[in-house]
Amino acid sequence: MYDKPVYPDVISYLSPEISNKIHYMVTGPGYNGKKLYDLSISKGFQLVCPVRRS
């Protein structure tokens, strides 16, 4: 099981002082999703997920 549903909750607790210092948030491949990318951008940083190769 992965924590993808928890990511928005964790990000919402970041204070502006903390989120202003973040440039990139690196996560596992389970966090790859447009909504999470958009949420990260709205907080001022970029979500980076490894790409799964088949």
PDB file of N, CA, C and O in Angstrom:
ATOM      1  N   MET A   1       0.845  -1.193   0.000  1.00  0.00           N
ATOM      2  CA  MET A   1       0.000   0.000   0.000  1.00  0.00           C
ATOM      3  C   MET A   1       0.880   1.242   0.000  1.00  0.00           C
ATOM      4  O   MET A   1       1.971   1.227   0.571  1.00  0.00           O
ATOM      5  N   TYR A   2       0.435   2.281  -0.612  1.00  0.00           N
ATOM      6  CA  TYR A   2       1.200   3.509  -0.673  1.00  0.00           C
ATOM      7  C   TYR A   2       0.408   4.645  -0.023  1.00  0.00           C
ATOM      8  O   TYR A   2      -0.774   4.497   0.287  1.00  0.00           O
ATOM      9  N   ASP A   3       1.078   5.772   0.176  1.00  0.00           N
ATOM     10  CA  ASP A   3       0.495   6.895   0.911  1.00  0.00           C
ATOM     11  C   ASP A   3      -0.014   8.012   0.021  1.00  0.00           C
ATOM     12  O   ASP A   3      -0.154   9.145   0.481  1.00  0.00           O
ATOM     13  N   LYS A   4      -0.293   7.723  -1.238  1.00  0.00           N
ATOM     14  CA  LYS A   4      -0.746   8.762  -2.172  1.00  0.00           C
ATOM     15  C   LYS A   4      -1.915   9.584  -1.621  1.00  0.00           C
ATOM     16  O   LYS A   4      -1.910  10.805  -1.781  1.00  0.00           O
ATOM     17  N   PRO A   5      -2.923   8.966  -0.976  1.00  0.00           N
ATOM     18  CA  PRO A   5      -4.033   9.765  -0.443  1.00  0.00           C
ATOM     19  C   PRO A   5      -3.614  10.718   0.679  1.00  0.00           C
ATOM     20  O   PRO A   5      -4.319  11.689   0.955  1.00  0.00           O
ATOM     21  N   VAL A   6      -2.488  10.456   1.323  1.00  0.00           N
ATOM     22  CA  VAL A   6      -2.031  11.282   2.440  1.00  0.00           C
ATOM     23  C   VAL A   6      -1.300  12.538   1.958  1.00  0.00           C
ATOM     24  O   VAL A   6      -1.255  13.538   2.675  1.00  0.00           O
ATOM     25  N   TYR A   7      -0.739  12.499   0.777  1.00  0.00           N
ATOM     26  CA  TYR A   7       0.078  13.607   0.272  1.00  0.00           C
ATOM     27  C   TYR A   7      -0.628  14.965   0.374  1.00  0.00           C
ATOM     28  O   TYR A   7      -0.020  15.910   0.877  1.00  0.00           O
ATOM     29  N   PRO A   8      -1.875  15.107  -0.078  1.00  0.00           N
ATOM     30  CA  PRO A   8      -2.530  16.428   0.043  1.00  0.00           C
ATOM     31  C   PRO A   8      -2.647  16.901   1.497  1.00  0.00           C
ATOM     32  O   PRO A   8      -2.515  18.095   1.766  1.00  0.00           O
ATOM     33  N   ASP A   9      -2.889  15.987   2.425  1.00  0.00           N
ATOM     34  CA  ASP A   9      -2.976  16.367   3.835  1.00  0.00           C
ATOM     35  C   ASP A   9      -1.628  16.856   4.362  1.00  0.00           C
ATOM     36  O   ASP A   9      -1.556  17.861   5.068  1.00  0.00           O
ATOM     37  N   VAL A  10      -0.577  16.146   4.017  1.00  0.00           N
ATOM     38  CA  VAL A  10       0.763  16.533   4.463  1.00  0.00           C
ATOM     39  C   VAL A  10       1.127  17.905   3.904  1.00  0.00           C
ATOM     40  O   VAL A  10       1.637  18.759   4.630  1.00  0.00           O
ATOM     41  N   ILE A  11       0.870  18.114   2.630  1.00  0.00           N
ATOM     42  CA  ILE A  11       1.205  19.385   1.979  1.00  0.00           C
ATOM     43  C   ILE A  11       0.387  20.526   2.585  1.00  0.00           C
ATOM     44  O   ILE A  11       0.895  21.640   2.718  1.00  0.00           O
ATOM     45  N   SER A  12      -0.855  20.270   2.949  1.00  0.00           N
ATOM     46  CA  SER A  12      -1.699  21.345   3.495  1.00  0.00           C
ATOM     47  C   SER A  12      -1.198  21.849   4.845  1.00  0.00           C
ATOM     48  O   SER A  12      -1.507  22.976   5.233  1.00  0.00           O
ATOM     49  N   TYR A  13      -0.431  21.033   5.565  1.00  0.00           N
ATOM     50  CA  TYR A  13       0.101  21.446   6.870  1.00  0.00           C
ATOM     51  C   TYR A  13       1.386  22.264   6.766  1.00  0.00           C
ATOM     52  O   TYR A  13       1.873  22.782   7.771  1.00  0.00           O
ATOM     53  N   LEU A  14       1.936  22.383   5.564  1.00  0.00           N
ATOM     54  CA  LEU A  14       3.161  23.175   5.410  1.00  0.00           C
ATOM     55  C   LEU A  14       2.849  24.658   5.558  1.00  0.00           C
ATOM     56  O   LEU A  14       1.967  25.190   4.884  1.00  0.00           O
ATOM     57  N   SER A  15       3.566  25.303   6.428  1.00  0.00           N
ATOM     58  CA  SER A  15       3.377  26.748   6.578  1.00  0.00           C
ATOM     59  C   SER A  15       4.002  27.453   5.376  1.00  0.00           C
ATOM     60  O   SER A  15       4.873  26.887   4.715  1.00  0.00           O
ATOM     61  N   PRO A  16       3.573  28.669   5.089  1.00  0.00           N
ATOM     62  CA  PRO A  16       4.182  29.409   3.972  1.00  0.00           C
ATOM     63  C   PRO A  16       5.692  29.581   4.140  1.00  0.00           C
ATOM     64  O   PRO A  16       6.431  29.580   3.156  1.00  0.00           O
ATOM     65  N   GLU A  17       6.148  29.728   5.381  1.00  0.00           N
ATOM     66  CA  GLU A  17       7.587  29.881   5.614  1.00  0.00           C
ATOM     67  C   GLU A  17       8.352  28.634   5.180  1.00  0.00           C
ATOM     68  O   GLU A  17       9.455  28.727   4.643  1.00  0.00           O
ATOM     69  N   ILE A  18       7.757  27.472   5.417  1.00  0.00           N
ATOM     70  CA  ILE A  18       8.404  26.214   5.014  1.00  0.00           C
ATOM     71  C   ILE A  18       8.255  25.987   3.520  1.00  0.00           C
ATOM     72  O   ILE A  18       9.240  25.690   2.844  1.00  0.00           O
ATOM     73  N   SER A  19       7.044  26.119   2.992  1.00  0.00           N
ATOM     74  CA  SER A  19       6.836  25.828   1.565  1.00  0.00           C
ATOM     75  C   SER A  19       7.611  26.798   0.672  1.00  0.00           C
ATOM     76  O   SER A  19       7.953  26.447  -0.457  1.00  0.00           O
ATOM     77  N   ASN A  20       7.891  28.004   1.153  1.00  0.00           N
ATOM     78  CA  ASN A  20       8.686  28.948   0.365  1.00  0.00           C
ATOM     79  C   ASN A  20      10.142  28.514   0.241  1.00  0.00           C
ATOM     80  O   ASN A  20      10.853  28.963  -0.659  1.00  0.00           O
ATOM     81  N   LYS A  21      10.585  27.646   1.138  1.00  0.00           N
ATOM     82  CA  LYS A  21      11.964  27.160   1.103  1.00  0.00           C
ATOM     83  C   LYS A  21      12.109  25.874   0.286  1.00  0.00           C
ATOM     84  O   LYS A  21      13.225  25.442  -0.003  1.00  0.00           O
ATOM     85  N   ILE A  22      10.991  25.270  -0.083  1.00  0.00           N
ATOM     86  CA  ILE A  22      11.012  24.024  -0.845  1.00  0.00           C
ATOM     87  C   ILE A  22      10.982  24.339  -2.337  1.00  0.00           C
ATOM     88  O   ILE A  22      10.159  25.130  -2.798  1.00  0.00           O
ATOM     89  N   HIS A  23      11.882  23.715  -3.079  1.00  0.00           N
ATOM     90  CA  HIS A  23      11.892  23.875  -4.531  1.00  0.00           C
ATOM     91  C   HIS A  23      11.378  22.621  -5.221  1.00  0.00           C
ATOM     92  O   HIS A  23      10.694  22.693  -6.242  1.00  0.00           O
ATOM     93  N   TYR A  24      11.719  21.462  -4.645  1.00  0.00           N
ATOM     94  CA  TYR A  24      11.315  20.176  -5.207  1.00  0.00           C
ATOM     95  C   TYR A  24      10.882  19.247  -4.072  1.00  0.00           C
ATOM     96  O   TYR A  24      11.470  19.256  -2.990  1.00  0.00           O
ATOM     97  N   MET A  25       9.855  18.453  -4.332  1.00  0.00           N
ATOM     98  CA  MET A  25       9.435  17.400  -3.410  1.00  0.00           C
ATOM     99  C   MET A  25       9.624  16.082  -4.158  1.00  0.00           C
ATOM    100  O   MET A  25       8.943  15.826  -5.151  1.00  0.00           O
ATOM    101  N   VAL A  26      10.541  15.254  -3.686  1.00  0.00           N
ATOM    102  CA  VAL A  26      10.835  13.988  -4.337  1.00  0.00           C
ATOM    103  C   VAL A  26      10.053  12.887  -3.638  1.00  0.00           C
ATOM    104  O   VAL A  26      10.116  12.746  -2.416  1.00  0.00           O
ATOM    105  N   THR A  27       9.312  12.106  -4.423  1.00  0.00           N
ATOM    106  CA  THR A  27       8.496  11.029  -3.880  1.00  0.00           C
ATOM    107  C   THR A  27       8.719   9.750  -4.686  1.00  0.00           C
ATOM    108  O   THR A  27       9.465   9.738  -5.666  1.00  0.00           O
ATOM    109  N   GLY A  28       8.074   8.702  -4.263  1.00  0.00           N
ATOM    110  CA  GLY A  28       8.136   7.437  -4.984  1.00  0.00           C
ATOM    111  C   GLY A  28       7.205   7.452  -6.182  1.00  0.00           C
ATOM    112  O   GLY A  28       6.396   8.370  -6.320  1.00  0.00           O
ATOM    113  N   PRO A  29       7.301   6.461  -7.045  1.00  0.00           N
ATOM    114  CA  PRO A  29       6.490   6.429  -8.259  1.00  0.00           C
ATOM    115  C   PRO A  29       4.989   6.346  -8.001  1.00  0.00           C
ATOM    116  O   PRO A  29       4.202   6.669  -8.891  1.00  0.00           O
ATOM    117  N   GLY A  30       4.575   5.926  -6.820  1.00  0.00           N
ATOM    118  CA  GLY A  30       3.152   5.855  -6.500  1.00  0.00           C
ATOM    119  C   GLY A  30       2.473   7.209  -6.404  1.00  0.00           C
ATOM    120  O   GLY A  30       1.244   7.288  -6.396  1.00  0.00           O
ATOM    121  N   TYR A  31       3.259   8.273  -6.332  1.00  0.00           N
ATOM    122  CA  TYR A  31       2.713   9.624  -6.214  1.00  0.00           C
ATOM    123  C   TYR A  31       2.554  10.316  -7.557  1.00  0.00           C
ATOM    124  O   TYR A  31       2.187  11.490  -7.607  1.00  0.00           O
ATOM    125  N   ASN A  32       2.816   9.628  -8.613  1.00  0.00           N
ATOM    126  CA  ASN A  32       2.732  10.197  -9.950  1.00  0.00           C
ATOM    127  C   ASN A  32       1.261  10.396 -10.320  1.00  0.00           C
ATOM    128  O   ASN A  32       0.533   9.425 -10.532  1.00  0.00           O
ATOM    129  N   GLY A  33       0.832  11.646 -10.397  1.00  0.00           N
ATOM    130  CA  GLY A  33      -0.540  11.956 -10.766  1.00  0.00           C
ATOM    131  C   GLY A  33      -0.715  13.451 -10.977  1.00  0.00           C
ATOM    132  O   GLY A  33      -0.134  14.261 -10.254  1.00  0.00           O
ATOM    133  N   LYS A  34      -1.518  13.812 -11.967  1.00  0.00           N
ATOM    134  CA  LYS A  34      -1.692  15.227 -12.321  1.00  0.00           C
ATOM    135  C   LYS A  34      -2.178  16.066 -11.152  1.00  0.00           C
ATOM    136  O   LYS A  34      -1.699  17.184 -10.963  1.00  0.00           O
ATOM    137  N   LYS A  35      -3.116  15.557 -10.365  1.00  0.00           N
ATOM    138  CA  LYS A  35      -3.639  16.336  -9.235  1.00  0.00           C
ATOM    139  C   LYS A  35      -2.547  16.650  -8.221  1.00  0.00           C
ATOM    140  O   LYS A  35      -2.511  17.743  -7.655  1.00  0.00           O
ATOM    141  N   LEU A  36      -1.668  15.698  -7.997  1.00  0.00           N
ATOM    142  CA  LEU A  36      -0.587  15.929  -7.036  1.00  0.00           C
ATOM    143  C   LEU A  36       0.451  16.898  -7.601  1.00  0.00           C
ATOM    144  O   LEU A  36       1.003  17.716  -6.866  1.00  0.00           O
ATOM    145  N   TYR A  37       0.714  16.807  -8.901  1.00  0.00           N
ATOM    146  CA  TYR A  37       1.620  17.774  -9.531  1.00  0.00           C
ATOM    147  C   TYR A  37       1.020  19.181  -9.433  1.00  0.00           C
ATOM    148  O   TYR A  37       1.714  20.134  -9.080  1.00  0.00           O
ATOM    149  N   ASP A  38      -0.258  19.301  -9.745  1.00  0.00           N
ATOM    150  CA  ASP A  38      -0.915  20.609  -9.694  1.00  0.00           C
ATOM    151  C   ASP A  38      -0.947  21.167  -8.275  1.00  0.00           C
ATOM    152  O   ASP A  38      -0.730  22.362  -8.075  1.00  0.00           O
ATOM    153  N   LEU A  39      -1.215  20.312  -7.288  1.00  0.00           N
ATOM    154  CA  LEU A  39      -1.224  20.739  -5.895  1.00  0.00           C
ATOM    155  C   LEU A  39       0.146  21.260  -5.485  1.00  0.00           C
ATOM    156  O   LEU A  39       0.247  22.294  -4.824  1.00  0.00           O
ATOM    157  N   SER A  40       1.185  20.558  -5.867  1.00  0.00           N
ATOM    158  CA  SER A  40       2.543  20.982  -5.535  1.00  0.00           C
ATOM    159  C   SER A  40       2.872  22.331  -6.159  1.00  0.00           C
ATOM    160  O   SER A  40       3.426  23.211  -5.499  1.00  0.00           O
ATOM    161  N   ILE A  41       2.532  22.487  -7.416  1.00  0.00           N
ATOM    162  CA  ILE A  41       2.784  23.763  -8.107  1.00  0.00           C
ATOM    163  C   ILE A  41       2.031  24.896  -7.413  1.00  0.00           C
ATOM    164  O   ILE A  41       2.561  25.999  -7.274  1.00  0.00           O
ATOM    165  N   SER A  42       0.800  24.631  -6.979  1.00  0.00           N
ATOM    166  CA  SER A  42       0.025  25.678  -6.302  1.00  0.00           C
ATOM    167  C   SER A  42       0.656  26.087  -4.977  1.00  0.00           C
ATOM    168  O   SER A  42       0.431  27.197  -4.494  1.00  0.00           O
ATOM    169  N   LYS A  43       1.449  25.189  -4.388  1.00  0.00           N
ATOM    170  CA  LYS A  43       2.156  25.490  -3.144  1.00  0.00           C
ATOM    171  C   LYS A  43       3.528  26.102  -3.401  1.00  0.00           C
ATOM    172  O   LYS A  43       4.208  26.515  -2.462  1.00  0.00           O
ATOM    173  N   GLY A  44       3.939  26.163  -4.671  1.00  0.00           N
ATOM    174  CA  GLY A  44       5.176  26.846  -5.021  1.00  0.00           C
ATOM    175  C   GLY A  44       6.385  25.952  -5.228  1.00  0.00           C
ATOM    176  O   GLY A  44       7.507  26.454  -5.305  1.00  0.00           O
ATOM    177  N   PHE A  45       6.193  24.649  -5.318  1.00  0.00           N
ATOM    178  CA  PHE A  45       7.320  23.768  -5.587  1.00  0.00           C
ATOM    179  C   PHE A  45       6.913  22.702  -6.595  1.00  0.00           C
ATOM    180  O   PHE A  45       5.735  22.554  -6.922  1.00  0.00           O
ATOM    181  N   GLN A  46       7.898  21.969  -7.079  1.00  0.00           N
ATOM    182  CA  GLN A  46       7.661  20.971  -8.118  1.00  0.00           C
ATOM    183  C   GLN A  46       7.758  19.568  -7.528  1.00  0.00           C
ATOM    184  O   GLN A  46       8.690  19.260  -6.784  1.00  0.00           O
ATOM    185  N   LEU A  47       6.791  18.727  -7.865  1.00  0.00           N
ATOM    186  CA  LEU A  47       6.804  17.324  -7.466  1.00  0.00           C
ATOM    187  C   LEU A  47       7.647  16.541  -8.459  1.00  0.00           C
ATOM    188  O   LEU A  47       7.477  16.672  -9.671  1.00  0.00           O
ATOM    189  N   VAL A  48       8.559  15.723  -7.936  1.00  0.00           N
ATOM    190  CA  VAL A  48       9.427  14.909  -8.783  1.00  0.00           C
ATOM    191  C   VAL A  48       9.221  13.451  -8.395  1.00  0.00           C
ATOM    192  O   VAL A  48       9.450  13.066  -7.248  1.00  0.00           O
ATOM    193  N   CYS A  49       8.789  12.645  -9.356  1.00  0.00           N
ATOM    194  CA  CYS A  49       8.574  11.212  -9.139  1.00  0.00           C
ATOM    195  C   CYS A  49       9.421  10.427 -10.118  1.00  0.00           C
ATOM    196  O   CYS A  49       9.521  10.795 -11.288  1.00  0.00           O
ATOM    197  N   PRO A  50      10.037   9.339  -9.648  1.00  0.00           N
ATOM    198  CA  PRO A  50      10.774   8.490 -10.599  1.00  0.00           C
ATOM    199  C   PRO A  50       9.810   7.885 -11.618  1.00  0.00           C
ATOM    200  O   PRO A  50       8.645   7.625 -11.319  1.00  0.00           O
ATOM    201  N   VAL A  51      10.308   7.675 -12.789  1.00  0.00           N
ATOM    202  CA  VAL A  51       9.506   7.086 -13.859  1.00  0.00           C
ATOM    203  C   VAL A  51       9.677   5.574 -13.813  1.00  0.00           C
ATOM    204  O   VAL A  51      10.794   5.064 -13.732  1.00  0.00           O
ATOM    205  N   ARG A  52       8.560   4.872 -13.865  1.00  0.00           N
ATOM    206  CA  ARG A  52       8.610   3.405 -13.930  1.00  0.00           C
ATOM    207  C   ARG A  52       8.848   3.001 -15.378  1.00  0.00           C
ATOM    208  O   ARG A  52       8.141   3.435 -16.287  1.00  0.00           O
ATOM    209  N   ARG A  53       9.826   2.186 -15.565  1.00  0.00           N
ATOM    210  CA  ARG A  53      10.115   1.670 -16.912  1.00  0.00           C
ATOM    211  C   ARG A  53       9.591   0.259 -17.011  1.00  0.00           C
ATOM    212  O   ARG A  53       9.764  -0.549 -16.099  1.00  0.00           O
ATOM    213  N   SER A  54       8.947  -0.031 -18.129  1.00  0.00           N
ATOM    214  CA  SER A  54       8.415  -1.386 -18.299  1.00  0.00           C
ATOM    215  C   SER A  54       9.341  -2.246 -19.115  1.00  0.00           C
ATOM    216  O   SER A  54       9.046  -3.417 -19.354  1.00  0.00           O
TER     217      SER A  54
END
